[in-house]
Structures are given as C-alpha cells and as structure tokens.
C-alpha cells in the first residue's frame, strides 16, 4: 500500500507502478466510487479496450436461456 498526498487543488498523483500496471494514460477517465467511506478509482474503459479481458472464462451454454424463456 502506498500513500499519496492531496494537493491544494485536491489533486493526487497515481504512482507510476500503478499507472503502468493498469495501463492508465494521460487523458484517461476514472470513475470515483465511494463505498463505506472508501474511495475507489475505477478506469473507465471503452468497449474496444475491454475486448478480451474475459478470455479464458468458461461459460456453460446450457444455463443460458432462450429469448422466449425470458418473457
């Protein structure tokens, strides 16, 4: 865990190793979520950038319902 300092303009610097690990670049948008007094910064990703992030996930097609079953 690493501490960051809030500037007089209420800005924080995301540590370099976190930016690199998460692929955060200048101009990227982050969603701020507050839950139980904890701030979460979640990168807002385009659909194109999220392509493939679930690769390797096994889906049981037998559990999916057909359109007529959902009505």
N, C-alpha and C positions, 0 to 999 in steps of 0.2 A: 504494500500500500504506500502511496506517495502523496504527500500534502502539496497543495498548490495555494497561492495567495491571491486574494481578490484585490484587484487594483481599485483606485479611487473612481474609476469609470465602471466598476462592477464587472470587470473582465477577468478571465482566468486563462492561463496557458495550459493546453493539454500537453503533457510530457511527450517528448519525441518518440520514445519507445512505444507508447500507447498509440500515437498517430500512425506510426509505421505498421504496427501490428494490426490495427483496424482499418488501414487504408484511408485515413482521413486526410483530405487535401484542402488547401485554401479555397474558400467559396462553398464548401460542403455545408449542408444544413444539418443541424442536430435538433431533435425533439427533446424538450425538457419535460420530464415526468416527475411529479412529486408524490411519493407514496410513503406514508407513515414517517414523515419528516426526513426522508432520504431523497436526494436529488439524483435522478438517473438521466444521463445524456445518451440518447439513442440516435445513431446516424440515420438520417432519412435517405433511403436508397431508392433509386429508380428501379423499375421492373427489370430493365436491361442489366443493371448492375447486380441484381439478386439472382439472375439466371444461374442455375447450377448449385446454389447454396444448400440444396437438399439432396444433392447427389449421394447415392448410396442408401437412401431411405427406402425401406421395403414397404410396399403398400399391398394389403390384401384386397384385391379387387372384388372378392366375394362379399365383402362387407359394405361395398358401395351400393346405394340404392338407385334404381332407375328413376327417371323423371316422373313417371306416373305414380310411383310409390310415395313421392314427397308431397303430393297434393292433399 
